[in-house]
Amino acid sequence: MTNDNTIELKGTAAANSTVTFYDGSTKIGTTTASSTGSWDYITKVLSDAKHTLTATATNSSGQISAASAAVAVTVDTKAPAAPTIAKDTVNSSNQAVVSGTAEANSTIKVYDGTTQVGTATTNSSGAWGLTTSALSAGSHVLTAKATDAAGNVSVASAAVDPVIGSGTSGSTGSGTSGSGTSGSGTSGTGTTAPAAPKIASFSTDSGVAGDHITNDKTLTLAGTAAANSTVKVLDGTTQLGTATADANGAWHYTTVALPDGKHSLTAADTVSGVTSKASTVLDVTLDTAAPDAPVLLSDVTSHHRATVTGTAEAGSTIKVYEGTTLLGTGATGADGHFSVTTSGLKTGSHTFVASATDAAGNTSALSQPIDPPIGSHGGNGTSTVEVTNVRPHWDHTATIKGTADPNSQIKLFDGTTSVGSVTAGDNGKWSFHTSDLSGKTHAFTAEQVDTTGHVVGTSSGEAIIGTGRSNTLTGTTGNDIMVGKRGADTFEFASNFGHDVIKDFAARGSAHDTIEFSKGVFDSFASVLSHAAQSGHDVVIATGSDTLTLKNTQLDKLNSHDFHFA
């Protein structure tokens, strides 16, 4: 079990064979064994789940080996919920005796401020308890964190504040005094009600975690109560059912199917026939109704992006698609209006639809489509504005060069933010010097505008510039110029990526870059090599009408570690 979702595999196979990797029956990538038969491969990002990984080897004659023995790996990157501290007392040795609940079989560490003062392991029900090391006299603030089997650490629990050395005061009973010449009174006794139980959590809190709005009709409650007591669970004044707390006081209860609406859940526990006060109310709103499909109102286009506006259920999340490809995400305001700007689009006709997902996680049907044309020109004719080169500088700035109509005005955008303008020369060439680009990646596009300010052309691609650290730079469907700068960068390309250039691809060294093709483009290193050629100082990889140029790169220096296939 691991919280690393990119797994490095190493092994041996027949010398120079092609090693193919599978997750179950799904092919996830390939690499090539060395002349000694050794190989290693780093997977793409794997989902949180159990993965059964195997490998086969294919020799130069096309013969495929039997599958290797399977390696079962469980990926878990989700941190556990914060523990609860249900009870804390102080013993005669100036130690705090602390107990509570957390994720089952997790490791609990209790801290006094930032100092660890105890550790324990939860049982299969999630209950835990420990006695801290001796504490100094005075007030202390204790919190707990849970670490799951994969090594993910929760946020800290709510704090408790035991006081050491203050002493404890006992309680005294009250009696009824007798009367008479020599009579004596007798002390009365009573049965003390148990402390009110706690509802610590419920599941599943679908949609937006923590908002207590869910589309799960059967809720599972977890909490603490007096050990071995009977816990009654109520919705308002209606009893839903009962559960029995275990020897550590932990209990769980799953409701019957509840109707849509607000539910006020409480719990009370009974010991020796005496019932506690009710717990603090847990309010949960159940909503299983999908919202109406969004209504798309407009689709203004600019620098190869479309801004889609419309209306949908207030507070819902909007996703805009072209086919099955997600182009952008936004949220509706209190008035139900939204605006989503898409990623870069290729020149031509497009058809968009949108869905709405409410706070409970219910998703609507798709909207009626709209079809904005991308890259169309105004009445003054066509434009040939393009980005042709990028040159980074030592001071974290860069010079972007391009072409357009002679003497035309060019506006530059970083994403959707306007960053300046230049005028093309008599030969149609233009150059723009950026401000400081450190701290994040940047994607520049260019627009040509006429004398009235109307856009008459937009560059088909982008100038994409990294930070100098390890970045992921994703190509568009236009003609992109990409500079990762220093750092181990990943350059991503999907189908129909255009005519792209990587100016500083590093095929070796500590800052070793990687090119990731979607499997619709290439699915193996051998396939890449069959479409690659040396062109002067550069390597050109061509597929269909698309090309990727690696500047100042030698074809014989490339190997399978330089490529991933997703």
Secondary structure, DSSP 8 states (H G I E B T S, - for coil): -BS-SS-EEEEE-STT-EEEEEETTEEEEEEE--TTSEEEEE-----SEEEEEEEEEE-TT--B------EEEEE--------EEEEEEE-TTS-EEEEEE-STT-EEEEEETTEEEEEEE--TTSEEEEE-----SEE--EEEEEE-TT--B------B--EETS---------B---SSS---B-----------EEEEEE---SSTTS-EE--SS-EEEEE-STT-EEEEEETTEEEEEEE--TTSEEEEE-----SEEEEEEEEEEETTEE------EEEEE--------EEEEEEEETTEEEEEEE-STT-EEEEEETTEEEEEEE--TTSEEEEE-----SEE--BEEEEE-TTS-B------B--EES---TT-----EEEEEEE-TTS-EEEEEE-STT-EEEEEETTEEEEEEE--TTSEEEEE----TTS-EEEEEEEE-TTS-EEEE-SS-EEE--SSS-EEE--SS--EEE--SS--EEEE-SS--EEEESS---SSTT--EEEE-TTT-SSHHHHHHTEEEETTEEEEEETTEEEEETT--GGG--GGGEEE-
